[in-house]
Every structure is written in structure tokens, then in C-alpha cells.
Amino acid sequence: MNVLIIYCHPSKKSYTHQILQQLKKVLKNESIKFEISDLYEMNFQTEMTEQEYMREGLLNLDLPIPEDVQKEQEKIENADCIIFLYPVWWSDCPAKLKGWFDRVYTVGYAYGYDKAEKENKKMKTVKYGISLCTAGHPNMFLDEIGIAESMRNIMIDDRLGQRFSNKELIILGGTLDRKKVEKDHSKIVKSIPKRIKKYCA
Ligand SMILES: Cc1cc2nc3c(=O)[nH]c(=O)nc-3n(C[C@H](O)[C@H](O)[C@H](O)COP(=O)(O)O)c2cc1C
């Protein structure tokens, strides 16, 4: 069972980094293998170049898929479960993670199979995907104002979509008052190995 963590936060002093440390610990305790794409640490390029656009937007499929993108696609192919861990910024993921989707989800691999399927290997169906995000606002407020639903529509229904057989959005909300929520968040993180085993066994 292999887990890929796509981690996106610029600071090791952050609460989101604390959650990453907890997650690593609980996975290790359950002997679940994992690898991490730490997008800031890797300095992952998230802006699409003009050449990439020519391939993705204008379907010039002879153009090469950049090496850093190929590496991320290989990690996806090795994964049974992918966890996207990030802070909610302006009601979505940080731009760096959005750019990961822009570049790594190439045509013929993650979408547009009909036109491009002959020349490209199609992305596997990943057994389980979790969008695990920390948020300043409490979950109840994000539900009330419709933002939780919009995040679910975009991250789960669209970005993970049919590429994942099981998927869920877990919002670790209320981080503006951390003391109040830390314990509950830890409990949720501790429950993750059980969920992974359920869907990836
Ligand atoms: C640029 C920026 C935008 C943010 N936008 C939101 C938001 O739209 N909704 C929300 O609930 N919290 C928002 N927050 C709060 C973060 O989600 C919160 O700080 C984070 O989840 C936990 O803190 P960390 O940065 O220490 O990991 C924002 C924070 C920053 C820095």
C-alpha cells in the first residue's frame, strides 16, 4: 500500500506543517509506506510555459511532457492513495498546488482520452484520494456560507473526479483559535490510516 502526499505550504512553522508531521507519524506507526511531494521544498514550477500550453491547449501532442511533470505522474502511478495537504487560501488551495494540477494533469493522461489516448498512457484510477486542508474559519461557518460545498465541487468532483474511486474532503477548520480545535484535528489525522486500509486493502 503506497501513499503519496502532495504537500503545499511555504513554512515549516505553520500549523499545516504540524499536521504533516502528525500524518507522517500515524502512517509510520501503521507501517504504511508513503512518499511526499513537498511542492515548495522542491521549488516545483507551477506556471505553465507557452510550449506546455501548445501541447495542452492546442493539442500539439508531439511536444514533450517536461521531466518534472513526468516524475509527478510516475509518483501517481505508484500510489494507491493520494493525500493533498494544504491550507485554504481564498477559499481554494494555494496557487502552487493549483499549478500542480495545471501541469501534471496533462492531456491524454488525466483528461481528453478520446483525442490523445493512442499516444499517451492514461492515468490510473487511484483507489482513494483525500483533500486534507486546514482553514482559518470553523467548518460550520464554511458550510453556512456555501464555501465548503464549493471547495468540494472543485477539489473532489472536478480535480479528483473519476480519477479516484473513493474520495473525500476533510476540512480541519477553525485554526484561528487553534487551542480549541487541535485535539479534534489530531483525532481526525489518527483516523486516516484506518480509512486508507478500508479503501486500499
Ligand atoms: C493568503 C491567505 C488566505 C486565506 N484565506 C482563507 C480563506 O479563504 N478561508 C479560511 O477559512 N481561511 C483562510 N486563511 C487562513 C488559513 O487557512 C489558515 O491560516 C491555515 O489553514 C492554517 O494556518 P497555517 O498557515 O499556520 O498552516 C487564509 C490564510 C492566508 C495566509
The ligand as an SDF file (V2000), in Angstrom:
LIG
                    3D

 31 33  0  0  0  0  0  0  0  0999 V2000
   -3.4050   34.2250    1.9060 C   0  0  0  0  0  0  0  0  0  0  0  0
   -4.3300   33.5630    2.8750 C   0  0  0  0  0  0  0  0  0  0  0  0
   -5.6550   33.3720    2.5350 C   0  0  0  0  0  0  0  0  0  0  0  0
   -6.5220   32.7150    3.4120 C   0  0  0  0  0  0  0  0  0  0  0  0
   -7.8280   32.5050    3.0320 N   0  0  0  0  0  0  0  0  0  0  0  0
   -8.6460   31.8120    3.8480 C   0  0  0  0  0  0  0  0  0  0  0  0
   -9.9730   31.5100    3.4420 C   0  0  0  0  0  0  0  0  0  0  0  0
  -10.4240   31.8630    2.3550 O   0  0  0  0  0  0  0  0  0  0  0  0
  -10.7660   30.8020    4.2970 N   0  0  0  0  0  0  0  0  0  0  0  0
  -10.3150   30.3610    5.5050 C   0  0  0  0  0  0  0  0  0  0  0  0
  -11.0760   29.7060    6.2240 O   0  0  0  0  0  0  0  0  0  0  0  0
   -9.0550   30.6350    5.9210 N   0  0  0  0  0  0  0  0  0  0  0  0
   -8.2060   31.3400    5.1190 C   0  0  0  0  0  0  0  0  0  0  0  0
   -6.9220   31.5880    5.5180 N   0  0  0  0  0  0  0  0  0  0  0  0
   -6.4500   31.0430    6.8070 C   0  0  0  0  0  0  0  0  0  0  0  0
   -5.6770   29.7470    6.5870 C   0  0  0  0  0  0  0  0  0  0  0  0
   -6.4860   28.7660    6.0210 O   0  0  0  0  0  0  0  0  0  0  0  0
   -5.0360   29.2820    7.8940 C   0  0  0  0  0  0  0  0  0  0  0  0
   -4.0890   30.2300    8.2600 O   0  0  0  0  0  0  0  0  0  0  0  0
   -4.3710   27.9310    7.7370 C   0  0  0  0  0  0  0  0  0  0  0  0
   -5.3200   26.9950    7.3870 O   0  0  0  0  0  0  0  0  0  0  0  0
   -3.7030   27.3950    8.9870 C   0  0  0  0  0  0  0  0  0  0  0  0
   -2.5440   28.0870    9.2800 O   0  0  0  0  0  0  0  0  0  0  0  0
   -1.0490   27.7880    8.8100 P   0  0  0  0  0  0  0  0  0  0  0  0
   -0.7800   28.7690    7.7150 O   0  0  0  0  0  0  0  0  0  0  0  0
   -0.2610   28.0830   10.0650 O   0  0  0  0  0  0  0  0  0  0  0  0
   -0.8930   26.3870    8.3520 O   0  0  0  0  0  0  0  0  0  0  0  0
   -6.0370   32.2720    4.6670 C   0  0  0  0  0  0  0  0  0  0  0  0
   -4.6950   32.4940    5.0130 C   0  0  0  0  0  0  0  0  0  0  0  0
   -3.8490   33.1210    4.1390 C   0  0  0  0  0  0  0  0  0  0  0  0
   -2.4040   33.3290    4.5330 C   0  0  0  0  0  0  0  0  0  0  0  0
  1  2  1  0
  2  3  1  0
  2 30  2  0
  3  4  2  0
  4  5  1  0
  4 28  1  0
  5  6  2  0
  6  7  1  0
  6 13  1  0
  7  8  2  0
  7  9  1  0
  9 10  1  0
 10 11  2  0
 10 12  1  0
 12 13  2  0
 13 14  1  0
 14 15  1  0
 14 28  1  0
 15 16  1  0
 16 17  1  0
 16 18  1  0
 18 19  1  0
 18 20  1  0
 20 21  1  0
 20 22  1  0
 22 23  1  0
 23 24  1  0
 24 25  2  0
 24 26  1  0
 24 27  1  0
 28 29  2  0
 29 30  1  0
 30 31  1  0
M  END
$$$$
